[in-house]
Amino acid sequence: MKIPLLVAIAAFLAAPVYAGFAPGGTAYTKRLETALLAEPAPLAQTLARIGYAHKLKVEEVRGAWLRVSEGKTAGWVFAGNLAEQKPSENKGLDGLPVAASETSAAAAARPLAPAAIDYAGRRGLAQARSDVEWMEHTSDAIKNDQVQAFRQAQKKGEFQ
């Protein structure tokens, strides 16, 4: 039985963990680039972009959204994009060098697909091979705006 990729994505996004941020405290960016938004809404105008592992001052907390500032630059950030502790500047949260975070997880895993198909073929795992091919075909067909629409409809991630 094949599980639709969107169901797998929903399971991954279903249980976000937010740190205990408080006004007057600090937070650190944990994305290669974190957008500071004009308001606490996922599709709000981007006012500025802050690089990886930058220290921010928490000005206000509104649910899963934080109003933060870095010097004269201020805006709203989804709490899931921040960490209480400064991330390693040599490695991203996934343990890979920061440069690897410039790509998506799907793109990063894609080079493994030929090896997986070869292994399945050599081991007589025809069903596994067809499953891998189905997964690649299905994931290639899903566009980023479809994932965003799904997350918004299901109130996942920063759409909570």
Buried (B, 14 or more C-beta within 10 A) or exposed (E): EEEEBBEEBBEEBEEBEBBEBEEEBBBBBBBBEBBBBEEBEBEBEEBEBBEBBBEBBBBBBEEBBBBBEBEEEBBBBBBBBBBEEBBEEEEBEEEEEBEBBEEEEEEBEBEEEEEBBEEBEEEEBEEBBEBBBEBBEEBEEBEEEEBBEBBBEBEBBBBB
